[in-house]
């Protein structure tokens, strides 16, 4: 459910009202039924919330909820997390991982959390991605932003810009290329993926005039990954995303957070999906934050949640098909 005082409860209600369907998969909510009912009453939304336990039948037209907190809704303040909501928020994530590892659930779709609230609850992680990696014992993972027109993975994620050049190493670029290529084959069912790698500097360094990372680090990494997929670059960052959105590449490997996410959100602001690659479980997420400024106002859009749900179901199905 994400943060109980963000837009997570609202977009969940709107998601179920849109009658989600994805083949053989049915959604359940790990969260707080009281918060959902309170949110629905405040916003005039339908709330056919029913209790769900592993093994229970999921009935059409209901919102099955595995209760993992029992917050007092009347004491909550929209947009203002506290220690109780923060601990509940983290607990939903832990419960989801446990139920997937126990093979009760097939995958998880996460509503937005607050990184500051995560710290308030005593967790050291900068976000969902790092927390999930720790919970699943995953050492090598990536964040991919995925949409119908553009997919982007990141060599560095939540890092201050001044630290990025030192973190862009031949090994980190190679690892990003390899994990991306494998995910495109296994999770997206693309037999021969084509990857474009962005440069770090303006004009991809212009043959060393604006930086030498492309010549010394990125180009050698691309060459070393020639057997992983069709990999090209390093391409100038100001043009490669346009080419990928036009269909020339299956994904772009970006060097840092805003280099990749700014063009992605220009194309997929409402329907983008955050996918964690490299995990032993399937995890997708909305590509937006808690939107505390509009929480509780009935203005939240569930398009990204719908897209995240559909992609999670697709990845689960693709992984199963590979096994069979």
Backbone as numpy.savetxt, mean C-alpha at the origin, in Angstrom:
# Nx Ny Nz CAx CAy CAz Cx Cy Cz
-9.04 -1.53 9.82 -9.85 -0.33 9.82 -9.00 0.93 9.82
-7.73 0.79 10.14 -6.90 1.98 10.20 -7.18 2.78 11.46
-6.85 4.06 11.43 -7.05 4.91 12.59 -8.55 5.13 12.82
-9.04 4.86 14.02 -10.49 4.99 14.27 -11.03 6.41 14.15
-10.15 7.42 14.26 -10.64 8.80 14.17 -10.21 9.48 12.87
-9.75 8.66 11.90 -9.47 9.16 10.57 -10.64 8.83 9.65
-10.39 8.78 8.35 -11.48 8.49 7.41 -11.67 7.00 7.16
-10.86 6.15 7.80 -10.98 4.71 7.60 -12.39 4.18 7.82
-13.03 4.47 8.97 -14.39 3.96 9.17 -15.36 4.41 8.09
-15.25 5.66 7.66 -16.18 6.15 6.64 -15.99 5.46 5.30
-14.73 5.31 4.86 -14.54 4.69 3.54 -14.90 3.21 3.58
-14.78 2.57 4.74 -15.22 1.18 4.85 -16.73 1.10 4.66
-17.48 1.97 5.31 -18.93 1.98 5.16 -19.33 2.23 3.71
-18.67 3.18 3.07 -18.99 3.48 1.67 -18.59 2.31 0.76
-17.49 1.67 1.08 -17.03 0.50 0.32 -18.08 -0.60 0.34
-18.60 -0.94 1.52 -19.60 -2.01 1.60 -20.91 -1.59 0.96
-21.23 -0.31 1.03 -22.47 0.16 0.39 -22.41 0.03 -1.12
-21.18 -0.03 -1.67 -21.00 -0.16 -3.13 -21.06 -1.61 -3.58
-21.38 -2.54 -2.69 -21.51 -3.96 -3.01 -20.24 -4.52 -3.64
-19.16 -4.57 -2.88 -17.90 -5.06 -3.45 -18.00 -6.54 -3.81
-17.31 -6.88 -4.86 -17.24 -8.28 -5.28 -15.94 -8.48 -6.01
-15.30 -9.62 -5.77 -14.05 -9.92 -6.47 -13.91 -11.43 -6.56
-14.70 -12.02 -7.44 -14.61 -13.47 -7.64 -15.04 -14.22 -6.39
-14.17 -15.09 -5.91 -14.49 -15.93 -4.77 -14.20 -15.27 -3.42
-13.76 -14.03 -3.42 -13.31 -13.42 -2.18 -14.37 -12.51 -1.57
-14.49 -12.59 -0.25 -15.44 -11.77 0.48 -14.69 -10.99 1.56
-15.08 -9.73 1.78 -14.35 -8.92 2.76 -14.92 -9.04 4.17
-14.01 -9.01 5.15 -14.39 -8.83 6.54 -13.57 -7.66 7.08
-14.06 -7.05 8.14 -13.38 -5.90 8.73 -12.75 -6.32 10.05
-11.49 -5.97 10.24 -10.86 -6.10 11.54 -10.82 -4.70 12.13
-11.60 -4.48 13.18 -11.70 -3.13 13.71 -12.59 -3.04 14.91
-13.45 -2.04 14.91 -14.29 -1.74 16.06 -15.72 -1.52 15.59
-16.63 -2.45 15.89 -18.01 -2.31 15.40 -18.70 -1.06 15.94
-18.41 -0.71 17.19 -19.04 0.48 17.76 -18.66 1.75 17.02
-17.40 1.85 16.61 -16.95 3.02 15.87 -17.63 3.09 14.51
-17.78 1.94 13.84 -18.45 1.92 12.55 -19.92 2.34 12.68
-20.60 1.82 13.69 -22.02 2.17 13.90 -22.15 3.65 14.23
-21.27 4.15 15.07 -21.29 5.57 15.43 -21.04 6.45 14.21
-20.07 6.05 13.38 -19.75 6.82 12.17 -20.94 6.83 11.22
-21.56 5.67 11.05 -22.72 5.58 10.15 -23.85 6.48 10.62
-24.10 6.49 11.93 -25.19 7.32 12.47 -24.88 8.81 12.27
-23.62 9.18 12.45 -23.23 10.58 12.32 -23.32 11.07 10.88
-23.06 10.16 9.93 -22.99 10.56 8.53 -24.21 10.12 7.71
-25.14 9.43 8.33 -26.32 8.98 7.61 -26.03 7.89 6.60
-25.12 6.99 6.95 -24.75 5.90 6.06 -25.32 4.59 6.59
-25.59 3.63 5.70 -26.08 2.32 6.17 -24.99 1.60 6.95
-25.42 0.85 7.99 -24.44 0.15 8.83 -24.96 -1.21 9.28
-25.10 -2.14 8.33 -25.54 -3.49 8.72 -24.40 -4.30 9.32
-23.86 -3.80 10.44 -22.70 -4.41 11.08 -23.11 -5.67 11.83
-22.39 -6.75 11.60 -22.63 -7.99 12.33 -21.29 -8.50 12.86
-21.35 -9.20 13.98 -20.14 -9.79 14.54 -19.68 -10.95 13.67
-18.36 -11.06 13.50 -17.79 -12.17 12.72 -16.64 -12.79 13.48
-16.64 -14.11 13.51 -15.53 -14.88 14.06 -15.05 -15.85 13.00
-13.79 -16.23 13.02 -13.28 -17.19 12.03 -14.17 -18.43 11.94
-14.56 -18.75 10.72 -15.44 -19.88 10.50 -16.89 -19.49 10.29
-17.28 -18.28 10.71 -18.67 -17.83 10.52 -18.96 -17.61 9.03
-20.19 -17.87 8.65 -20.64 -17.57 7.29 -20.71 -16.06 7.10
-20.32 -15.62 5.91 -20.42 -14.21 5.58 -21.68 -14.01 4.74
-22.61 -13.24 5.27 -23.88 -13.07 4.61 -23.89 -11.80 3.76
-24.48 -11.92 2.58 -24.57 -10.77 1.68 -25.36 -9.65 2.34
-24.94 -8.42 2.06 -25.64 -7.27 2.58 -25.28 -6.90 4.00
-24.28 -7.57 4.58 -23.83 -7.24 5.92 -22.40 -6.75 5.91
-21.99 -6.14 7.02 -20.60 -5.75 7.22 -20.05 -6.61 8.35
-19.41 -7.73 8.03 -18.91 -8.62 9.08 -17.66 -8.03 9.73
-17.68 -7.90 11.04 -16.59 -7.24 11.76 -16.02 -8.18 12.82
-14.73 -8.40 12.75 -14.00 -9.08 13.82 -13.58 -7.99 14.80
-14.28 -7.94 15.93 -14.04 -6.87 16.89 -12.69 -7.07 17.57
-11.83 -6.06 17.44 -10.53 -6.13 18.08 -10.29 -4.94 18.99
-11.32 -4.12 19.16 -11.29 -3.05 20.15 -12.73 -2.70 20.47
-12.91 -2.06 21.61 -14.25 -1.61 22.02 -14.12 -0.21 22.59
-13.74 0.69 21.72 -13.59 2.09 22.11 -14.95 2.71 22.42
-14.97 3.76 23.21 -16.20 4.48 23.50 -16.39 5.56 22.44
-17.24 5.34 21.43 -17.34 6.27 20.31 -17.66 7.71 20.71
-18.48 7.86 21.76 -18.89 9.21 22.15 -17.73 10.02 22.73
-16.65 9.35 23.09 -15.49 10.05 23.63 -14.41 10.32 22.59
-14.61 9.83 21.39 -13.62 10.03 20.34 -13.78 11.39 19.69
-12.67 11.95 19.26 -12.68 13.23 18.56 -12.13 13.03 17.16
-12.93 13.31 16.15 -12.48 13.16 14.77 -11.17 13.92 14.56
-10.23 13.25 13.94 -8.98 13.91 13.59 -8.01 14.08 14.74
-8.33 13.52 15.91 -7.46 13.70 17.07 -7.20 12.36 17.75
-6.21 11.62 17.27 -5.91 10.32 17.86 -5.36 10.48 19.27
-5.60 9.46 20.09 -5.02 9.42 21.43 -4.40 8.04 21.64
-3.93 7.77 22.84 -3.25 6.50 23.08 -4.18 5.32 22.85
-5.45 5.44 23.22 -6.39 4.34 23.04 -6.63 4.04 21.56
-6.89 5.08 20.77 -7.12 4.83 19.34 -5.85 4.35 18.67
-4.70 4.82 19.13 -3.43 4.41 18.54 -3.16 2.94 18.80
-3.39 2.49 20.03 -3.18 1.07 20.34 -4.16 0.19 19.57
-5.40 0.65 19.44 -6.38 -0.12 18.67 -5.95 -0.23 17.21
-5.51 0.88 16.65 -5.05 0.94 15.26 -3.95 -0.08 15.00
-2.96 -0.12 15.89 -1.86 -1.07 15.73 -2.35 -2.50 15.93
-3.29 -2.69 16.84 -3.80 -4.03 17.11 -4.52 -4.63 15.93
-5.23 -3.81 15.14 -5.91 -4.34 13.95 -4.89 -4.94 12.98
-3.77 -4.26 12.84 -2.73 -4.74 11.91 -2.16 -6.07 12.40
-1.84 -6.13 13.68 -1.28 -7.37 14.23 -2.26 -8.53 14.10
-3.53 -8.28 14.35 -4.54 -9.33 14.23 -4.67 -9.79 12.78
-4.63 -8.87 11.85 -4.72 -9.25 10.44 -3.58 -10.18 10.04
-2.37 -9.83 10.43 -1.22 -10.68 10.10 -1.39 -12.06 10.71
-1.82 -12.10 11.96 -1.98 -13.39 12.64 -3.00 -14.27 11.92
-4.13 -13.70 11.54 -5.18 -14.48 10.88 -4.76 -14.94 9.49
-3.95 -14.15 8.81 -3.44 -14.60 7.51 -2.42 -15.72 7.70
-1.54 -15.56 8.65 -0.55 -16.61 8.92 -1.21 -17.91 9.36
-2.37 -17.80 10.03 -3.13 -18.98 10.43 -4.02 -19.50 9.31
-3.94 -18.88 8.13 -4.71 -19.27 6.95 -6.22 -19.12 7.14
-6.61 -18.23 8.02 -8.02 -17.89 8.18 -8.44 -16.90 7.10
-7.55 -15.94 6.81 -7.79 -14.94 5.78 -6.76 -15.09 4.68
-7.08 -14.54 3.50 -6.21 -14.70 2.33 -5.25 -13.53 2.13
-5.60 -12.36 2.63 -4.76 -11.19 2.43 -5.34 -10.03 3.20
-4.63 -8.92 3.23 -5.11 -7.76 3.96 -5.09 -6.51 3.11
-6.11 -5.68 3.34 -6.22 -4.38 2.70 -6.29 -3.37 3.84
-5.37 -2.43 3.86 -5.28 -1.55 5.02 -5.82 -0.15 4.72
-6.63 0.32 5.65 -7.04 1.73 5.64 -5.93 2.55 6.28
-5.96 3.87 6.14 -4.80 4.67 6.54 -4.59 4.74 8.05
-3.31 4.79 8.41 -2.93 4.99 9.81 -2.14 6.28 9.93
-1.96 6.70 11.17 -1.14 7.88 11.45 0.21 7.40 11.97
1.26 7.85 11.30 2.61 7.47 11.75 2.89 8.04 13.14
2.41 9.25 13.39 2.61 9.85 14.72 1.85 9.06 15.78
0.64 8.60 15.44 -0.14 7.81 16.39 0.52 6.47 16.66
1.14 5.90 15.65 1.85 4.64 15.83 2.94 4.81 16.88
3.64 5.92 16.81 4.66 6.22 17.83 4.00 6.45 19.19
2.83 7.08 19.21 2.11 7.32 20.45 1.76 6.01 21.15
1.52 4.97 20.36 1.19 3.66 20.92 2.44 2.88 21.32
3.61 3.47 21.10 4.84 2.82 21.52 5.52 1.98 20.46
5.09 2.11 19.21 5.70 1.34 18.12 6.75 2.20 17.41
7.89 1.61 17.06 8.99 2.41 16.50 8.94 2.57 14.99
7.91 2.05 14.33 7.90 2.00 12.87 7.46 3.33 12.25
8.02 3.68 11.09 7.57 4.89 10.40 6.28 4.71 9.62
5.78 3.46 9.52 4.55 3.25 8.78 4.17 1.77 8.73
3.05 1.51 8.02 2.56 0.15 7.82 3.64 -0.78 7.27
4.32 -0.32 6.22 5.21 -1.19 5.46 6.28 -1.79 6.36
6.92 -0.95 7.15 8.00 -1.43 8.01 7.45 -2.31 9.14
6.27 -1.99 9.63 5.65 -2.81 10.68 5.32 -4.19 10.15
4.75 -4.26 8.97 4.39 -5.55 8.39 5.63 -6.39 8.09
6.69 -5.74 7.64 7.93 -6.47 7.39 8.45 -7.10 8.68
8.38 -6.37 9.78 8.84 -6.90 11.06 7.93 -8.04 11.53
6.62 -7.86 11.42 5.68 -8.88 11.89 5.80 -10.19 11.10
6.23 -10.09 9.85 6.35 -11.29 9.02 7.79 -11.77 8.88
8.73 -11.12 9.57 10.12 -11.52 9.49 10.72 -11.33 8.11
10.31 -10.27 7.42 10.76 -10.01 6.06 11.90 -9.00 6.07
13.03 -9.39 5.49 14.18 -8.49 5.47 14.24 -7.62 4.23
13.69 -8.11 3.14 13.76 -7.38 1.87 12.35 -7.15 1.34
11.97 -5.90 1.26 10.62 -5.56 0.85 10.65 -4.22 0.14
9.56 -3.94 -0.57 9.45 -2.70 -1.33 8.04 -2.16 -1.23
7.91 -0.86 -1.46 6.61 -0.25 -1.62 6.38 0.01 -3.11
5.30 -0.53 -3.63 4.89 -0.24 -5.01 3.59 0.55 -4.97
3.53 1.58 -5.80 2.27 2.27 -6.04 1.75 1.78 -7.39
0.52 1.27 -7.38 0.01 0.61 -8.58 -1.34 1.19 -9.00
-1.48 1.36 -10.31 -2.73 1.78 -10.91 -2.84 1.14 -12.28
-3.93 1.39 -12.96 -4.12 0.80 -14.29 -3.11 1.32 -15.31
-2.64 2.56 -15.14 -1.74 3.15 -16.13 -0.29 3.22 -15.68
-0.04 3.17 -14.39 1.32 3.40 -13.91 1.59 2.58 -12.65
2.77 1.96 -12.62 3.26 1.28 -11.42 4.64 1.83 -11.11
4.87 2.11 -9.84 6.15 2.70 -9.43 6.65 1.99 -8.18
7.93 1.60 -8.17 8.55 1.11 -6.94 9.68 2.06 -6.55
10.07 1.99 -5.28 11.00 2.96 -4.71 12.24 2.29 -4.15
13.40 2.78 -4.53 14.66 2.28 -3.97 14.78 2.71 -2.51
14.43 3.95 -2.20 14.35 4.43 -0.82 12.93 4.88 -0.57
12.47 4.75 0.68 11.06 5.05 0.96 10.95 6.29 1.84
10.80 6.11 3.12 10.58 7.25 4.02 11.92 7.73 4.58
12.65 8.43 3.73 13.97 8.93 4.11 14.07 10.43 3.83
14.74 11.17 4.72 14.99 12.58 4.41 15.75 12.71 3.11
15.44 13.74 2.34 16.05 13.89 1.01 17.57 13.95 1.09
18.09 14.55 2.14 19.55 14.69 2.24 20.25 13.34 2.40
19.52 12.32 2.83 20.13 10.99 3.03 20.04 10.12 1.79
19.21 10.49 0.85 18.94 9.62 -0.30 20.18 9.25 -1.10
21.04 10.19 -1.51 22.18 9.80 -2.35 23.04 8.69 -1.75
23.25 8.73 -0.44 24.08 7.69 0.19 23.37 6.34 0.22
22.05 6.36 0.18 21.29 5.11 0.23 21.06 4.50 -1.15
21.30 5.27 -2.19 21.19 4.74 -3.56 22.52 4.07 -3.89
22.59 2.78 -3.66 23.79 2.00 -3.93 23.51 0.99 -5.04
24.56 0.43 -5.57 24.36 -0.59 -6.61 23.50 -1.73 -6.07
23.74 -2.11 -4.82 22.99 -3.22 -4.23 21.53 -2.86 -4.02
21.24 -1.64 -3.55 19.85 -1.27 -3.29 19.07 -1.13 -4.59
19.70 -0.64 -5.64 19.02 -0.53 -6.94 18.77 -1.92 -7.52
19.76 -2.79 -7.43 19.59 -4.17 -7.93 18.47 -4.88 -7.19
18.44 -4.72 -5.88 17.41 -5.38 -5.07 16.02 -4.88 -5.47
15.88 -3.59 -5.69 14.59 -3.03 -6.09 14.16 -3.58 -7.46
15.09 -3.63 -8.39 14.77 -4.17 -9.72 14.33 -5.62 -9.61
15.05 -6.40 -8.85 14.76 -7.83 -8.76 13.42 -8.12 -8.07
13.14 -7.42 -6.98 11.87 -7.63 -6.30 10.71 -7.16 -7.17
10.89 -6.05 -7.86 9.85 -5.54 -8.75 9.57 -6.52 -9.88
10.63 -7.02 -10.51 10.46 -7.96 -11.62 9.75 -9.22 -11.16
10.14 -9.75 -10.01 9.50 -10.97 -9.51 8.03 -10.73 -9.20
7.71 -9.59 -8.60 6.30 -9.29 -8.30 5.47 -9.14 -9.57
6.04 -8.52 -10.58 5.30 -8.37 -11.84 4.99 -9.73 -12.45
5.93 -10.65 -12.32 5.69 -12.01 -12.86 4.69 -12.78 -12.00
4.89 -12.79 -10.69 4.12 -13.66 -9.81 2.79 -13.05 -9.35
2.79 -11.77 -9.04 1.58 -11.15 -8.50 0.71 -10.50 -9.58
1.35 -10.00 -10.65 0.61 -9.33 -11.71 0.49 -10.18 -12.98
1.09 -11.37 -12.96 0.99 -12.33 -14.07 1.48 -11.75 -15.39
2.57 -10.97 -15.34 3.20 -10.44 -16.55 4.41 -11.32 -16.85
4.33 -12.09 -17.89 5.35 -13.11 -18.16 6.73 -12.51 -18.40
6.80 -11.42 -19.18 8.08 -10.80 -19.50 8.01 -9.30 -19.19
8.16 -8.95 -17.94 7.99 -7.54 -17.56 9.09 -6.65 -18.13
8.69 -5.42 -18.43 9.63 -4.41 -18.90 9.69 -3.29 -17.87
10.89 -3.07 -17.35 11.10 -2.08 -16.29 11.92 -0.92 -16.81
11.54 0.27 -16.41 12.34 1.46 -16.66 12.90 1.94 -15.32
14.17 2.30 -15.31 14.81 2.78 -14.09 15.09 4.27 -14.25
14.61 5.05 -13.29 14.83 6.50 -13.34 16.21 6.84 -12.80
16.77 7.91 -13.31 18.01 8.43 -12.75 17.75 9.16 -11.46
18.80 9.50 -10.76 18.67 10.25 -9.51 18.70 11.75 -9.75
19.50 12.18 -10.70 19.77 13.59 -10.91 18.99 14.17 -12.10
18.91 15.50 -12.22 18.26 16.10 -13.39 18.89 15.59 -14.69
18.04 15.31 -15.65 18.49 14.80 -16.95 19.30 13.53 -16.82
19.04 12.78 -15.74 19.76 11.53 -15.48 21.27 11.76 -15.45
21.67 12.90 -14.93 23.08 13.21 -14.75 23.76 13.87 -15.92
23.15 13.79 -17.10 23.73 14.39 -18.32 25.20 14.00 -18.47
25.42 12.67 -18.48 26.78 12.13 -18.66 27.78 12.68 -17.63
27.31 12.80 -16.39 28.20 13.22 -15.32 28.22 14.71 -15.05
27.58 15.51 -15.87 27.60 16.96 -15.65 26.85 17.36 -14.38
25.74 16.62 -14.07 24.91 16.98 -12.94 24.93 15.93 -11.84
25.92 15.08 -11.86 26.02 14.01 -10.87 26.49 12.73 -11.53
27.18 11.91 -10.78 27.75 10.70 -11.37 27.11 9.41 -10.87
26.00 9.51 -10.10 25.36 8.29 -9.60 24.85 7.41 -10.75
24.37 8.03 -11.80 23.87 7.24 -12.94 24.98 6.40 -13.56
26.15 6.99 -13.75 27.27 6.29 -14.40 27.89 5.25 -13.47
28.05 5.60 -12.20 28.82 4.76 -11.28 27.97 3.71 -10.56
26.67 3.98 -10.40 25.83 3.11 -9.57 24.65 2.52 -10.33
23.82 3.40 -10.90 22.54 2.93 -11.44 22.73 2.12 -12.72
23.53 2.61 -13.66 23.74 1.88 -14.91 24.36 0.50 -14.66
25.40 0.36 -13.82 25.93 -0.97 -13.53 24.89 -1.89 -12.88
24.03 -1.35 -12.03 22.99 -2.17 -11.41 22.02 -2.69 -12.46
21.65 -1.84 -13.42 20.76 -2.26 -14.50 21.39 -3.37 -15.31
22.65 -3.20 -15.65 23.35 -4.21 -16.44 23.41 -5.54 -15.71
23.60 -5.50 -14.39 23.70 -6.73 -13.61 22.37 -7.47 -13.51
21.25 -6.76 -13.77 19.93 -7.37 -13.64 19.32 -7.73 -14.99
20.12 -7.84 -16.00 19.61 -8.12 -17.34 18.86 -9.42 -17.46
19.13 -10.38 -16.58 18.44 -11.66 -16.64 17.11 -11.66 -15.88
16.85 -10.62 -15.11 15.64 -10.57 -14.30 14.41 -10.16 -15.12
14.60 -9.29 -16.07 13.51 -8.74 -16.88 14.14 -7.90 -17.98
13.31 -7.29 -18.79 13.80 -6.30 -19.75 13.93 -4.99 -18.98
15.16 -4.61 -18.66 15.39 -3.45 -17.81 16.18 -2.41 -18.60
15.72 -1.17 -18.57 16.41 -0.12 -19.31 16.55 1.13 -18.44
17.47 2.00 -18.84 17.72 3.24 -18.11 19.21 3.38 -17.85
19.56 4.29 -16.98 18.70 5.21 -16.24 18.14 6.33 -17.12
16.82 6.49 -17.05 16.12 7.46 -17.87 15.96 8.78 -17.10
15.91 9.90 -17.81 15.64 11.19 -17.15 14.31 11.13 -16.39
14.31 11.48 -15.12 13.08 11.37 -14.32 11.93 12.23 -14.84
12.23 13.32 -15.55 11.14 14.20 -15.98 10.38 13.69 -17.19
10.83 12.59 -17.80 10.11 12.05 -18.96 9.70 10.59 -18.80
10.37 9.84 -17.95 10.16 8.39 -17.93 8.76 8.02 -17.42
8.19 8.81 -16.52 6.87 8.46 -16.00 5.78 8.68 -17.04
5.96 9.70 -17.86 5.02 9.92 -18.97 5.05 8.74 -19.92
6.24 8.25 -20.23 6.36 7.11 -21.14 5.72 5.86 -20.54
5.92 5.65 -19.25 5.33 4.48 -18.60 3.81 4.58 -18.57
3.28 5.76 -18.28 1.83 5.93 -18.24 1.20 5.74 -19.62
2.01 5.95 -20.66 1.54 5.75 -22.02 1.62 4.29 -22.44
2.14 3.41 -21.57 2.15 1.98 -21.86 3.47 1.42 -22.31
4.54 2.20 -22.28 5.83 1.72 -22.79 6.51 0.76 -21.81
6.24 0.92 -20.50 6.87 0.08 -19.49 5.82 -0.47 -18.53
6.14 -1.61 -17.91 5.23 -2.20 -16.92 5.39 -1.57 -15.55
6.55 -1.00 -15.27 6.79 -0.33 -13.99 8.01 0.56 -14.12
8.07 1.54 -13.23 9.23 2.42 -13.14 9.86 2.24 -11.76
11.17 2.06 -11.74 11.91 2.03 -10.48 12.40 3.45 -10.21
11.88 4.06 -9.16 12.26 5.42 -8.79 13.28 5.38 -7.66
14.06 6.44 -7.54 15.12 6.45 -6.55 14.67 6.88 -5.16
13.62 7.74 -5.10 13.19 8.21 -3.79 11.69 8.52 -3.82
11.17 8.73 -2.62 9.73 8.81 -2.39 9.01 9.78 -3.32
9.34 11.06 -3.24 8.58 12.04 -4.01 8.86 11.97 -5.50
10.03 11.49 -5.89 10.30 11.33 -7.32 9.27 10.40 -7.95
8.90 9.35 -7.22 7.94 8.39 -7.76 6.49 8.72 -7.46
6.23 9.26 -6.26 4.83 9.43 -5.86 4.17 10.68 -6.44
4.94 11.70 -6.74 4.32 12.89 -7.34 3.73 12.56 -8.72
4.49 11.98 -9.65 3.87 11.64 -10.93 2.78 10.59 -10.80
2.98 9.63 -9.87 1.95 8.60 -9.71 0.62 9.21 -9.29
0.66 10.11 -8.32 -0.60 10.68 -7.83 -1.19 11.70 -8.80
-0.39 12.21 -9.70 -0.96 13.03 -10.76 -1.86 12.20 -11.67
-1.52 10.93 -11.82 -2.28 10.03 -12.70 -3.35 9.28 -11.92
-3.02 8.86 -10.70 -3.91 7.97 -9.93 -4.22 8.54 -8.55
-4.61 9.79 -8.49 -4.87 10.41 -7.18 -6.01 9.72 -6.44
-7.08 9.36 -7.15 -8.26 8.79 -6.49 -8.23 7.28 -6.40
-7.55 6.61 -7.35 -7.67 5.15 -7.42 -6.33 4.42 -7.32
-5.31 5.09 -6.79 -4.03 4.43 -6.63 -4.04 3.43 -5.49
-3.13 2.46 -5.57 -3.03 1.41 -4.55 -1.58 1.28 -4.12
-1.38 1.15 -2.82 -0.07 0.89 -2.25 0.06 -0.62 -2.03
1.06 -1.24 -2.63 1.28 -2.68 -2.49 2.65 -2.91 -1.86
2.70 -3.76 -0.85 3.99 -4.11 -0.26 4.51 -5.37 -0.94
5.62 -5.24 -1.63 6.22 -6.37 -2.34 7.26 -7.05 -1.44
7.40 -8.35 -1.64 8.41 -9.09 -0.90 7.90 -9.76 0.35
6.67 -9.47 0.78 6.12 -10.09 1.97 5.61 -11.50 1.64
5.58 -12.40 2.64 4.98 -13.71 2.40 3.46 -13.66 2.39
2.87 -12.52 2.78 1.42 -12.34 2.75 1.08 -11.28 1.71
-0.18 -11.28 1.29 -0.66 -10.27 0.35 -1.14 -9.06 1.14
-0.60 -7.90 0.83 -1.03 -6.67 1.48 -1.11 -5.53 0.47
-2.29 -4.94 0.39 -2.48 -3.71 -0.36 -3.06 -2.66 0.57
-3.03 -1.42 0.13 -3.52 -0.34 0.97 -4.02 0.80 0.11
-4.84 1.62 0.70 -5.18 2.89 0.05 -3.89 3.69 -0.08
-3.86 4.61 -1.03 -2.62 5.38 -1.24 -2.74 6.79 -0.65
-3.65 6.95 0.31 -3.81 8.27 0.94 -3.70 8.13 2.45
-3.66 9.26 3.13 -3.52 9.27 4.57 -4.84 9.29 5.30
-4.74 9.57 6.60 -5.92 9.55 7.46 -6.88 10.71 7.20
-6.41 11.73 6.52 -7.25 12.90 6.17 -7.99 13.43 7.39
-7.25 13.66 8.45 -7.87 14.14 9.69 -8.66 15.43 9.47
-8.25 16.23 8.49 -8.93 17.51 8.28 -10.36 17.36 7.78
-10.70 16.19 7.18 -12.07 16.00 6.71 -12.76 14.82 7.40
-12.09 14.19 8.36 -12.68 13.05 9.05 -13.98 13.45 9.74
-14.98 12.59 9.60 -16.27 12.84 10.23 -17.16 13.82 9.51
-16.76 14.26 8.32 -17.55 15.26 7.59 -18.33 14.67 6.41
-18.18 13.37 6.17 -18.91 12.75 5.07 -18.36 13.07 3.70
-17.11 13.48 3.62 -16.52 13.90 2.34 -15.52 12.89 1.77
-15.24 11.82 2.48 -14.18 10.90 2.06 -14.62 10.04 0.88
-13.67 9.76 -0.01 -13.89 8.98 -1.22 -13.31 7.58 -1.01
-14.08 6.55 -1.32 -13.61 5.17 -1.11 -13.01 4.55 -2.37
-12.74 5.35 -3.41 -12.24 4.79 -4.67 -10.93 4.03 -4.49
-10.01 4.59 -3.71 -8.73 3.92 -3.51 -8.91 2.62 -2.75
-9.82 2.59 -1.78 -10.09 1.35 -1.05 -10.68 0.29 -1.98
-11.59 0.70 -2.85 -12.15 -0.25 -3.81 -11.06 -0.82 -4.72
-10.17 0.04 -5.18 -9.08 -0.41 -6.04 -8.12 -1.32 -5.28
-7.84 -0.99 -4.01 -6.94 -1.82 -3.21 -7.53 -3.20 -2.97
-8.84 -3.24 -2.72 -9.52 -4.52 -2.53 -9.44 -5.37 -3.80
-9.75 -4.77 -4.93 -9.73 -5.52 -6.20 -8.33 -6.04 -6.51
-7.30 -5.23 -6.26 -5.93 -5.66 -6.55 -5.49 -6.77 -5.60
-5.87 -6.68 -4.33 -5.51 -7.74 -3.39 -6.12 -9.07 -3.83
-7.38 -9.04 -4.25 -8.02 -10.27 -4.71 -7.33 -10.82 -5.96
-6.91 -9.92 -6.83 -6.22 -10.33 -8.05 -4.87 -10.98 -7.72
-4.13 -10.40 -6.78 -2.82 -10.95 -6.43 -2.98 -12.31 -5.76
-3.94 -12.44 -4.85 -4.18 -13.74 -4.21 -4.50 -14.79 -5.28
-5.36 -14.45 -6.22 -5.72 -15.40 -7.28 -4.52 -15.76 -8.14
-3.70 -14.75 -8.49 -2.51 -15.03 -9.31 -1.53 -15.94 -8.58
-1.34 -15.72 -7.29 -0.43 -16.59 -6.54 -0.96 -18.00 -6.45
-2.27 -18.15 -6.27 -2.86 -19.48 -6.23 -2.73 -20.19 -7.56
-2.92 -19.46 -8.64 -2.81 -20.07 -9.97 -1.39 -20.56 -10.24
-0.39 -19.83 -9.72 0.99 -20.27 -9.91 1.25 -21.59 -9.16
0.66 -21.70 -7.98 0.83 -22.92 -7.19 0.18 -24.11 -7.87
-1.01 -23.86 -8.45 -1.74 -24.95 -9.09 -1.36 -25.14 -10.55
